[in-house]
């Protein structure tokens, strides 16, 4: 009986930090869902912003943690995705300032 109570207590504590125990499987860490927002450049191009935290200001959008910025140049063209630890998106001149670990990938449109 004490073992079951201890396991239940440990499971509830781990769930509070995003780790879940499924019977018969190892503990799994569940990533928090990213926040998403859509913006349009001054030329009408769609930009999709995703990050753990997004702060929207009148002049810029600040992105923190697991940043993904998806740029869709034209229909049918590859989609460019910028990955970074942090980034700022300046609304006035459509400037993106990434920081931390940065990489860019090209993907086929879905």
Secondary structure, 3 states (H helix, E strand, C coil): CHHHHHHHHHHHHHHCCCEECCCCCCCEECCCCCEEEEEECCCCCEEEEEECEEEECCCEEEEEEEEEEEECCCCCCCEEEEEEEEEEEECCCCEEEEECCCEEEEECCC
